[in-house]
Amino acid sequence: MLFPTLDFALFFVIVFLVAWELRRDMDARKLVLVLASYFFYGYWDMRFTLLLAGSSLLNYAAGRAIGGLNDGVTRKWVLGVAVVLNLGVLAFFKYYGFFLGSLADILTGLGIERDLPFLEVILPVGISFFTFQGISYLVDVYRRHVEASRSVLDIFLYISFFPQLVAGPIVRAAHFLPQLERTPHVNRRMASLAVVLILVGLFKKMVIANYLATELVDHVFFDPTAFGGGDLLLGVYGYAVQIYCDFSAYSDIAIGVAALLGYRFPRNFDHPYRASSLQEFWRRWHISLSTWLRDYLYIPLGGSRGSTFQTYRNLFLTMFLGGIWHGAAWTFVFWGAFHGAMLGIERALTRRWEAFAGNGNGNGYGGGVLGALMGVGRMIQGSIGTLLGIVLTFHLVCFAWIFFRAPTFSGAWSYLGGLFDWSQPAQFASPFIVGLIGLSLAAQFLPSGWAIGAGRLLRRAPWPTWGLLLGFGILAIEAMAPEGTAPFIYFQF
C-alpha cells in the first residue's frame, strides 16, 4: 500500500477514527494499530507478515532474556546470537542471490564449473528497516539504555508500526516505547505541523520526484550511450533531487501520519544539499540511519578512540557496510566504499588545515582599523570557502549517486564516460525540467524551521479550514502530478 493512493487514504481514515475512539483503552488501541500495520504490510504479500511476526517474537524473547540476566558474559552471548539471527534472515532474503552469483562468477573465472543452489528469493519490503529497529532495541536493552519490554504487544507495535515500517525513519526503542505507556494526545501544534508535512511530502513525491523520474532520470540511466554530456549531467542533478524528494517525502508523510495518531518521530532530513562537507552531509541525510551506523557500528568498532589508522579504518568500514545495507550489488559496495574513503580523506585534510591555520591561537591581526579590515577579509574568505565546500560536497555526492542509481557497474562507467562527450545537443534541458531542478536545489537553503513556521500560521485557523486545506491541497497535487503512482525508491532497501 502506497501513501499517495486512495487505498491508503481510506485505510488511514478508518485507522484514525478507531484509534482515537479507543484512546482510553490502551491495550485495545495498540492491538488495533498492530492489526492495521499487518494489514498495511500484507497488502504487498501476506506471506511476509509471518516474517514480520517472527522478527518481533525473536526480539521480544531475546530482549526479555537479556534484561533478566545479570551475568555479563551470558548477556553478551544472548545478544550476539539474537543479532546473528536477525542479520541471518536479512542476509538470506537480501544477499543470497548476490553472493551466490558472485561465487559463480569467481568459479567460472578460475575455470571451475559448479551447479550452485540458486533460488528465486523475493525481497520483503522494508526488511532492512525493521531488522535494524529490532537490533537497536536489543543493543539498547543490553546497554541498559532502555528496559526490556514486558508487553509483547508493545514490541509488535514498535517493530511493525505502519507509518515508518517500510522506509523509515528508523525509530529507537528508547524514543518510541515510552510513548506507548502514556495516553496518546495530539494538540494543535502537532496537528498543524502534520498537515504541512503531509502536503509537502505528497508534493515532493508526486510532482517533483515523479516528474524528474519519468521525464529525465529513467531515460538517461536506461541507456547513457544514447545521450550527450549535457543530458547526462542534467540527469545526475535530476537524480540527486529525485532521490532526496522521494525519500524525504516518505519520511515527511510518515512523521505527519504518526503525529496525527499521537506519536512523535524524529526528523530524518535537514537540507542535506547545503552541507559544506561530507561529514555535515551525513548529519543531514537519512539522519536515523547515519546515527544508527554511528551508535551501533562505528562506536563499537572503536570510533575515534584508537590510533589514526584505526579511526580511518572504522570510518571506512562503517560506510562500506552502510553501502552493502542499501543493496546487494557491486554498485552499492562502491558507493559505500567511496563515501568511506572520502570521509577519511576529508578528515585528514581538515586536521592538516586546522594545524596549518593554527585554530584557537587568536586572529593574529592586532587591533585598530587594520585589524578590523583583516578580520572582515577573513570572514569573506570564510564565506567563499563555505560556498566552495557546498559546491564540492554536492558534486562528490552526485558522483556517488551515479553508482547508486546505475543498474550495473559497467553502466555507471558508461555514464561517467558520456559526461565528457558534448557533441550531441541536450534533449531534456526544457525550462520545466531545469526550473524544477533549480528551484528544488534552491529550496535547500530555506530556514531549517520553515515547516514549523508554516504550521504555526495554520495553527491559528479553525478546524474546518484545516480539512479544506488538506483536501484542496491533495486535489491540487493530484492534478499537477504525472499519471501513475511510482513506488518509493527506498522500498527496495
N, C-alpha and C positions, 0 to 999 in steps of 0.2 A: 504494500500500500504506500503510495507516494503522497507527500504533503500537499503539493499543489493540484489536487484532484477533488472531484465532487464526492468520491467514495470516502476520502479522509474527512472532508468537511462534515458529512453526515455522521460518520463514526465519532468524531470529536464532540459534536453537539450532544450526542447521546451520552457519551462518557462524562462530559462536563456536567450535565444535568443530574445524572445519577450520583456522581462523585460528591457533588455539593449537597445533594439530598441526604447523603449518608455521612456528612461531616462530623456528626456527633457519635457515630458508631465506627471507631477507627478500624477495627478488625474487618468489618464488612466493607468499608471503603477500600482498604488495602486489597482485599480479595477481588473486588470488582476491578481495580486497576491492574492486578496481576492477570485476571482473565482477559481484560481488554488488551493488555500488552501481548499476550499469547495469540489472541485473535489477529492483532496487528502484524505480528511476526509470521504467523501461519498463513497470512494472505498470500505470501510468495510460495510457500511449500510447507504444508502442515507437518511433514515428517521431521523437519528441523526443530519443531517445538520440543521434541524429545531430547535433542542435543542441548537445547537451552535449559530444560529442566534438569538434565544430568549434570550440567555445569553448575547450576545453582545448588543442587544437592551435595555435590562434591565439595564446593566451597563452604557451604553451611557446616557440613560434618567436620571438615578439616579445621575450620575456624573454631568450632566448639572444642575440638581436641587440643589445638594449640593453646587456646585460652584457659583450658582446665589443667594444663601441665605446668609444673614448676621446674622440672629438670631441663636445663638449658640445652643439653645435647639432644635429648628426646624431642624437644620442641623444634629444634633445627631440623632434625630428620623428618618429622611430620611435615614441616613447611616445605622441605626440599622435595619430598615425594609428591605433595599436592601440586606444587609449581610444575614439576616434571609432567604430571598427568595433564594439567591444563595446557602446557606447551605441546605435549604429545598429540592431543586432539587437534590443536591448531596446526601443527606441522603436517599431520596426515591429510587434513582437508585442503590445506593451502599449498603445501610444498611437495606432496607425494609425487605428482606428475613431473614437477620441475627437477627434483633430484634424480628421479629415475631416467628422465630424458637426458640430463647432463651425464649420468653414468653411462648410458648407451652411447652417447657421442664420444666419450673418453675411450670406451672399449673398442668402438669402431676405429678410432684413430690409432689404437695400438694393434689393429688387425685381429681383434678378438670378437667374434660374433656370439652373442648370448641371447636367449629368449628371456626377457625380463617380465615380471608380473605387472604389466600395465593395467590400470583400472580407470574407468570413467568416473572420476570423483567430482561431484558438484560442490562448488564452494558455497557454504551457507552465508547468507547476507549478514554482515556485521560481526562475524565470528571473532575478528581481531579486537574489536571494541569490547565485547562482553567478556572475552578472555582476559584482557588487560584489567578490566574492572575487578574480576574475581581475584587475580593475582595481587592487585594493590590492597584489597581487603585482607587477604591472608598475611601479607607482609606487615600491614599496619597492626593487625592483631598480634603478630609475633613481636613487633617493636613496642607493643603496649601503647600505641598511639590511639587505639580505639578498642573498646571491649568487644569480645566475641558476642554476636547477637544470639539471644536465646529464642528469637522468633524466626522460624523458617519462612514465615510469610514475608517478614521484612527483607530477608536475603533474596527471596524470589523476586520481590518488587525492585530491590536495588539492582539486581542483575538484568532484569527484563523491562524496566520502565520504558514505555514505548517512545516518548519524545526523543531520547538520545540513544535508543537501542542499537540502531544500525549504522550510525555515522557520528556518534559523539554529540557533545563533548564527553570525554572520559571523566566521569564523576567519582570523586573519592568517597569511600565509606564514611570517613570522619566528617565529611560535609553533608552527606545525604541522610545517613541513618538517624542522626539526632532529630532531623525534621519529621521523621515518621513517628517519633514519640510525642510530638506536640499536635494539638488540634490545628489543622490547616486553616489558613486565613489568606485572603487576598484584599489588599487595600487599593485605593485609587492610584497610588503611585505605581504599584506593581502592575495593575491592570493597564494603565495608560502606556507604560513602557512596553508591555507585552504587545499591545496593539501596534505600536510603532515598529517593533522588531519583526513582527509577523508580516506587516505590509512591506517593509524594506526587504526582508528575506525573500518574499514572493517576487518582488520586482527584480532583485538581483538574479534570482534563478530563472524565472520565466521569461524575462525580457533580455537582460544583458547576457547572461551565460548562454541561454539557448540560441539567441541570435548569433553570437560570436561562434558558437559550435557549428551551427548549420550553414552559416553564410561564409565562414572563413576557415576555422581551425580544422574541421574534419576533412576539408578538401586538400589543404596543403600538406597535412600529415599523412594522408592516404597515399599520395604519390608525389613526394617533393621534387622528383626529377622533372615533373611537368611544369614547374613554375620557376620564375626567376628570383633573384635575391630580394627584390622589393616585396614580393608577396610572402616569401618565407620569413623575412624579418617582421613583417606585419603579423604573420601567423604566430610567431613566438610571443610578441607583445599581446596578441589576442588571446593566446592560451594562458598567459600569466594572469590576465584579467578574468578569463573564463573560470579557471580553477579556483581563484580567490572568491569570485562572486558565487560560484556553485557551492563550494564547501562552507564558506562563511554564511551563506543563505540558510543552509541546513541548520547550522548552529544557532542562528538568529531565531528561526522558527521554533526550534527545539526549546530554547530558553524562554521564548514567549509562551508557548503552549504549556510548559511546566509551570510558569508563573501563574497562568490562569487557573491551574489546578491547585495552586497554593504552595508550590515548591520553587526554591531558588537554585539555579545552576550557575556555575562560574563562567566568566567571559572567556571566549575561545579565540578571538581575533582582535587585534588592536592596530589597524592601519599598517600592516607589515611592509608595504612597499615604500614607506617613508623612512625605513631603517637606514642608518648610515654605516652599518657594519653587519656582518653575518650573525655575529653574536646577538645583536639587537633584533635582527630579523627573526631569530628563533625565540626571542622573548615575546614576539608579537604574532607569530604564525602558529596556528594549531597549539595554543598555549597548554591545553590539557595533555597533549602528547609530549611536548617538549619538556614539561615539568615532570611528567611520569618517567621519561627516559633519564632525566637528571636524578630524581629521587630513588628510583628502583634499579638503575643500571650504572650511571656514571659515578654516583657517590659510593655504592657498594664496591665498585671496581677500585676505588681509592680516590676518585675525584682528582683534586689538585694537591693532595696532601703528600704525595711522594716526590720522587725526583722529576726533573723537567721531562725526561723521556717518558716516564710513567704517566704524567699528566697528559701529554700529547697522545700517548697510546690509548688512554682511557677515553679521551675525546673522540679519537678516530673510531674506536670500537663502538662507542655509543651511537654515532651517526651511521656507521656501517650497518649495525643491527637495526637501526631505525629504517634504513633503506630496505632491508630484507622484510621488515614488518609490513611495508607498503605493498609488496607484491613478489610473486615467485617468477622473477625474470632477471637476466643479467643487466638489463637497463636500470632496474631499481637498485641492484647491487652497486652499479657505477654511480648512480645518483647519491646514494648514502655515503659511498667512499669519497666522492668529490666534496660533499659538504664537510665530511670529517677532516679531510686533508686541508681544505681552505680555512676552516675554523682554526686548525693548528697553525697554519702559516700566518693568519691574521693575528693570532695571539702572540706569536713570536715577533712579528713586525711591530705590533703595538708596544710591546715591552721594550724593544730596542729604541723606538722613537721616544718613549717616555724617559728612558735613561739618557738619551741624547739631549732632549729638551730640558731635562732637569726639573721635572714637575715637582712642585712643592717647595722650590727654593727661592720664591719671590719672582717678580716680573723682571728685575734687573734693569729697569728703565730710569730709576731715580724719580725725583719729584718735579714740580714745575710744569710749564707748558710742554716742554719736550717729552717729559714722562707721560703726560696726558695724551699727546699725539701718538706716541709709540704704543700706548695701551689701546687706543682706538684702532690703530693699524693691526694689532694682534687680534682684536675682536673681528675685524673684517676678514683677516686671514682665516680665522677660525670658522666663520660663516661659509667662506668659499670651500674650506676643507670639508665641512659638513655636506655641502651640496655635492661636491665631487664624490664623497663617500656614499651618498644616496644613489647617485648615478651608477657608480661602480658596483655597489651591492646589488642593485636591481638587475644589472646585466649579468652578473655572476649567477644570480638566481635563475634568470631567464635561460642562460646556457644550460644549467642543470635541468630545467623544465623540458628541454628538448628530449633528453634521455628518459625523463619521467613519462612523457606523452607518446614517444615513438613506439610502435608495436614491436620493433626488433632493434638489436644493436646496430645492424647494418643500415637500417632505415634512419637511425639517428645520425650516423656518419654521413649518409647521403644528404640529409637535411643540412648538416653543417657545411658540407661542400657546396651545396647550392646557394648558400648565403653569399658566396663570393662571385656568383655569376649574375651580373646585372644587365645582360644582353637582351633579356625579354622585358617588355613593358609590364607594369603591375596590373593585374586583373581585378584585384579585390579592394584597391585603395579608393573606395567610394567615400563621399563625405559622411555618409551614415556610419560606416564601419570605423573610419578614422576618428570621427567625433565620439562614437561610443567608447572606443579605447581611451582617447584623450581625456574625456570627462570622467571616466571611471578612475583613471590614474590620478587626476586632479583631486578627486574626492578623497584620496588617501591623506590629504593634508587638511581635511576638516578637523575641527577640535575633537578630541577623543570623547568628550561627553555630549556630543551633539544629539545623540538619540535620547539621552536623559533630559536635555533641554526641550526637545520636541515633545516628549512625554509630559513634561511639566506644563506646557501650554495646553495640551489635550486634557490634563487633569482637571482644569477649571470648567470644562464643558459638561453639560448634563449627560446622563447615561444614554438617552436616545440618540444624541449626537455621535456617541462612540459607535453605536450599532450602524448608523447611517454611513459614517466614515469608513468603517471596516467593510461594509457591504459594497459601497461605491468604489472603494479602493480595489477590492478584489475584482469587481466587474471591469474597472478601467485597465487593470493589469492584464486580465484575460483578453481584453480587446486589443491591447498593444502587442501581446506575445505572439510568436510564430505558432503555427499549428503543431499539435502533438505535445506530449509530455515526456521529456527525456529523463531517465534515472539520474540521481545524483552521482557524481564521479566517484565519491568515496564509498559507495555501496559495494564496490568490488574489493574493498580492503577489509 
